[in-house]
Each structure stands twice: as C-alpha cells, then as structure tokens.
Amino acid sequence: MSEPKVAQKSPYAVNVEKGKTYYWCSCGQSEKQPFCSGAHKGTSFAPVAFVAEETKQVHLCGCKHTAKPPFCDGTHAKLK
C-alpha cells in the first residue's frame, strides 16, 4: 500500500487538550479515525504524533493527503 486510503473527504473536527499527545492515522485504515489504531502494521505508514498546543477544537485531515499532517489543508476538495 503506497497511497493512503481516503477515510473521508472532509476533516474531522476534534477537541484536543493542551499538552496531550495524539497519534493521527496516516494510512486511512484505522477503525478509530482520525486516530491510529495500529492498522498500519505491515505497511510503510506510521502514525503522526502531535502535542496539542492549547485546549481547543482542531480539524484533522480525513483524506490523508494533506501537505500539513495531521491538519486539514483543503486537499480533499481536489480529490476525485
């Protein structure tokens, strides 16, 4: 699997807590979207770890093609 699976063609709006580490799914296979469940094992994909800078709602990429992982950059609007 060299291309990630498109989990959804829109971002995931999630609430994050300041200082907490999150692991965003980059492969699109996780059943816990948008977070990693370990479904990438055996592939070339790995989760993207990030620490929330503040407690707030963020928009995490659902199409897995963002240029700014783990955050949505609007790339889903260009997918076929």
C-alpha positions, 0 to 999 in steps of 0.5 A, spaced: 500 500 500 503 506 497 497 511 497 493 512 503 486 510 503 481 516 503 477 515 510 473 521 508 473 527 504 472 532 509 476 533 516 474 531 522 473 536 527 476 534 534 477 537 541 484 536 543 487 538 550 493 542 551 499 538 552 496 531 550 499 527 545 495 524 539 497 519 534 493 521 527 492 515 522 496 516 516 494 510 512 486 511 512 485 504 515 484 505 522 477 503 525 478 509 530 479 515 525 482 520 525 486 516 530 491 510 529 489 504 531 495 500 529 492 498 522 498 500 519 502 494 521 505 491 515 505 497 511 510 503 510 505 508 514 506 510 521 502 514 525 503 522 526 504 524 533 502 531 535 502 535 542 496 539 542 498 546 543 492 549 547 485 546 549 481 547 543 477 544 537 482 542 531 480 539 524 484 533 522 485 531 515 480 525 513 483 524 506 490 523 508 493 527 503 494 533 506 501 537 505 500 539 513 499 532 517 495 531 521 491 538 519 486 539 514 489 543 508 483 543 503 486 537 499 480 533 499 476 538 495 481 536 489 480 529 490 476 525 485 
